Amino acid sequence: MTAGLPRRFAAGRALLLGAVLALAVPGSAYANTVGVTVKTPGATSGPSSSSSEISTRADCSSGLISGGGINQALGTGAVNGNHVNDTSPSSNGSAEYLGSTGGVATDVTHWLGIGGSGGQVNAGFSSTPYAMCFTSNLINHTQVVMNKVSAPTTGSTVGLVTATCPASTRLLGGGARTTPGDTGSFKPIASFPTFNDSAHGYGAKAAADGETNPDSWSAVGWDNNNNAANQTFAYAICSGNGINVSGVNVKVRFSEVSGPTAGSTGLKATVTCGGGDGKLVSGGAAMSGGNVATTNFTGPASGGDHLNGSYPSDSSADPVSDGATTAASWTAFTHTGGASSPNSKTDVWALCADDGV
């Protein structure tokens, strides 16, 4: 018995020392290691008739949706008809979350991109969806929160709605949808990160460049006609419940540029996750009346203004290819209708999740 005491003491001391070292020098298993792969099936043609829409989807074969996007081709000539009707998560690649508000899904792996037409169509119309397929050794579950509003019902007025993540979770991305999709003039004109607090108008004012950990996502419906049936939907993609995200930070990168202002013209604006920001996990876009990060959202000058894209890209606004793992930028593609739109602005956001901290 006496001879065994030193061995037990030595073993206990070794266990204690190991525990102290584990606390003092956390291993990589405790780091928020993030990976993002962009998946896209390519372009789907259409719509081929006026006041209609076509649905496309991108799927994650591995990982979970942290966000997604859409990019549209307009064909040749000064054609204004193609516009984004939907860029949002989906449970199976076809079904949309349009019913009850609140938490609507967990661990979603599909992204919808729906393109709509106005009064003009072109054989070159198409929509390309993008899924941001997210993996993390810490955030291994996600959830989708949806909110909706029956607005706007009058032309050229803002129909804004905000979806907010549950407490103690992290916003990773979001999306927007408007219905009905066959009126030719109704569409989401903004989809952006924000905060559910008074400083941000409870979602009416967008997150600014450099802000961290927004908790909400807002969508804005826009119509140049009156329609009592209009509904606008916002989707927030959040980390799953019960995950300790206190060591995870999501940084916002934001840019606002002037234009487009002339009728039947488009403009692209791009923002990039910088060094130390972490990995690009999602992004947002808007065409607005400007100053969206300092004042409550206002619409652009024309009811016909619309979005043609919100998608992962390189720094030159070129969309990334299927399977890309190093995307660091997000691009907004805006377009006027047939009328000029004085003082309109193009807004773009990137959400960057820290990696390895």
N, C-alpha and C positions, 0 to 999 in steps of 0.2 A: 504494500500500500504506500509506504514511504517513498519507494522508488518511482511510483506512478505519478506522484504529485507534480514534480517538475514538468513532466510531459503534458499534463492537463493544463498547467499554468501557461506553458509555451503555446499550446494550441489556442487557448483563450485569448492570449495577447496577440497572436497572429490574426485572429478573427476581428478583434477590436481595431487593430492597425488597418486591416483591409477596409473596414467600414469607414474609418476616418478618411482614408485616401479616396474612397468612392465619393464621399461628400465633398472633399476639397477639390478633387479633379474629376468633374462629371464626365462620363464616357460619351462617345458619339451616339449611343443608344438614346440619350436624353435630348439630343439636338433635334430641332425641327428640320429634318432633311426633306426638301421639296423637289419634286420632279414634275414637269409639265410637257406633255406631248400634244401637238396640234393634229387633229384628225379632220379631214375633209374628203368628201366623195367626188368633188368637182362640181361643175355647173349643171343645173337643171334648166332647160329652156322654158320660156314662157314668162308671163301669160301671153296667149295668142289672141285673146279677145278683150274688148274693153270692159272695165268694171268687173274684173274677175281676179282670182289669185291662184298661185301654185305653191305647193308645199314641198320642202326639201328637208333633209335631216343629215346630221353627222353623228357618228356613234363612237363611243370609247370601247375598244376591245379590252383595255385594261385601264385601271384608274377610274376616278369619279369626276363628274362635271364640276368645274369651279367657275365656269363661265362659257361664253361662246359668242359667235358673231355671224355676220352675213355680208356678202359683197355682191353687188349687182352690175351686170353689163347692160348698157342702154341701147346698143345698136348704133346705126349710123344716122347722121343728121341731128338736128336740134329737137330731139324727142324727149318729152317730159313725163310720159305715162308711167314708167316703171318706178315703184317705190317700195320701201320696206313696210310690210304689214305686221311682221312678227319676228322677233329674235328672242327665243326663250327655251327653258328646259322642258323636257317631255319624258313621261314615264316609259313609253315604248316606241318613240320615234314618230308617232302619228297623233296620239291623244294629247290634248292641251289641258292645262289646269285652268278651268273657267268657272268652276262651281263655287263651293263654299270657301270663304277666306280663311287664312291662318296657315298652319303647317299642312302641306298637301302631299309631301313625298319625302322619302329618304334615299340616299345613295343612288341618285339619278345618273344615268350613263348616256343619255341621248340629248341632242340639241336640235331644235327646229329653226328653220329659216323660211319664212313665207313672203313671197313677193306678190305685190298687187299692181294692177294697172288702173290708170285713169281713162280718159277719153281717147288717148292715143296708144297705139301698140306698134311694135317693130319686131321684125323677125329675129333681131339680135338680142332681144330681152332674155336675161337669165339671172338666176340667183345661186350663189355658192355658200353653203353653210360651213361653219367652223366650230368644232368642239374643243374646248380646253380640258384635256384629260389630266387630272391632278392626282399625284400620289404623295403621301407624307407618312413618315413613321409615327407621327403624333396625331394629325387630323386624318383619321382613317374612316370616318363617317361624315356624311353631310346631310343637310336637310333643305328643303325648298319651302319658303314662306310666300304666300300670294295675298295680294290685296287688290281690290277693284273699286271703280267709281263709275257711276252712270253719267259720264261727262266726256267731252264738252257737248252740249246740246245745241249751241249756237255757233255759227261760223266765226273763225279767227279769234276764238277764246281758248284759254288754257284749261285742259282737263288733266289735272295732276293728281297722282295717287302714289302712296309710299308704302312699301313693305318693309317691316323691321324684324331683324333677327332676335331670337330669344336672348335673355340676359346670359352673360358668361359664355357667349359664343362669338365667333369671328365671321364677319362678312367676307366672302371670297369673290362674289360677283353677282350679276343680276341680269334681268331682261325685261322686255316689254311686248305687249300685244294689244291690238285694238280690234273690236268687232262692232258692227258687221264688216266683213272684208270685201263686200261686193258693191259698195257705193261709188267707188272710183275716186273719192276725195278724202276719205278718213284714213288716218295713219298715225303711228307713233312718231313724234318728231324729236323725242328726247328719251334717253335711258342712261341714268347716271348714279354714282354712289353719293350718299349723303348721310346726315345724322338726324336722329329723332330727338332733337333738342331745340330750345327756343332760339339759340344762336343761328341755327340753320332753318328757321321757320318750320320746324318739324317736317323736314323733307323738301320744302319749297326752294331752299337755297342749296346749291350743290357743294360737295366737298372741294376744297381748294388744293392747289399744288402744295405738297409737303405735309398735309394733314395725315394723321395716322388713325387706323382702326375705325373707319366709318362703320355704322351699325345698320344702315338702311339703304334701300335702293328705290329710286323714284322713276316713274314713267310719265310722259306727257302725251296725251292724245291731241290731234290737231285736225281741223276740218275747215274747208272753205264754204261749207253749206250748213244749214240747220238740220239736225236729225235727233229726235228724242230717243232713238234706240241706241245711240252711241254708248259704248263702254270701253274703258281703258284699264288695263291690267299691269301691275308691277310685280316682279318676282325677285326675291332676295335669296341668294344661295349662301348658306351659312354652315359653319362647322356643326357637327353633331352634338347633341346634349351629352353632358357628363365628361367632356374632354377638357383638361386643364390647358387653356390657351393663354395663360398669363404671360408666358414667355414668347408668344408669337405676335409679331407686329405686321400689319398690312399698311403699306404706304401708298398714298395717292400721288400720282403725277398727272398734271392737268395743263392744258393749253387752250387759249381762245384766240382765234384769228378773225380778221374782218372778211366778210364775203360768204358766199357769192351774192352779188347785188343785181347784176344784169339778168334779164329774163332768159330762161332756157340755158343756164350755165351751171357748172358744178365746181366744187372745190374740195380738196382733201387736206386734212391737218393730221399731224402725227405727233405722238408723245412717247418717250422712252423711259423705261426703268433704268435709273442710273446705278453707278457702282455703289454697292452697299445697300441698295434698295431691296435686293432679293429677286426672286423669279417672277416674271409676268404671269399672272394667273387669270386675268380677265380685263375687260375694258368697257367703256361706254362712249356714247356720241350724242350730239344734239345740234340742231339749228335753232338759233334763239335770237332774242332781241339784245343780247349781250349782258355782261357783268353777272353771269349766273352764279359765281362763287361769292359774290358780295351782296347781291339783292335777290329777292324771290324771283323765280323763273318768269320771264316774259317771252311771249312768242315773237317770231320774226314779223316782218312787215307784210307778208303776203300769205294768204290762206293756202296757196298752192305749193308753198315750200315743203320740202320733204327730205328724208334720209334715203340714200342709196347704199350706205355701207357703214358698218362698225365691225372691225375685224383685226386679228393679229397680223402684223406686218413687219417688214424691215424698216429702217430709218428713212427710206425713200418712199414709203407708202405702198410698196409692192406687197401683196398678200403672200404669206409663207406657204410652203408646199406641204402636202400630206406627210405626216410623220416627223415634222420639224420639232426639235427639242431645245432649240436655243432662241426662240422668238423672244424679243425684248421690247417691242414697240406695238402700239395700237394706233389704228387710223380711223378717222371719221370721214365719211364721204357724204357731202350735202349737195342739194340741188334746188334751184328755183323752179317754179312753174313757168308758165308763159309770160307772166308779168314780172316786172322788176321788183326788187325787194331791198329798198334803201336801208342801210345801217344793220343789215343782218349779220350774224356771226356764226362761225363754225366752232364747236366745242368738242374736245376729246379728253378722255380720261384713261389712265392705265392703273390697275391695281397690282402692286408688287408685294409678294409675301417673302419675309426674310427666311434665309436658308442657312442652316448649320449654326444657329446661335442658341 
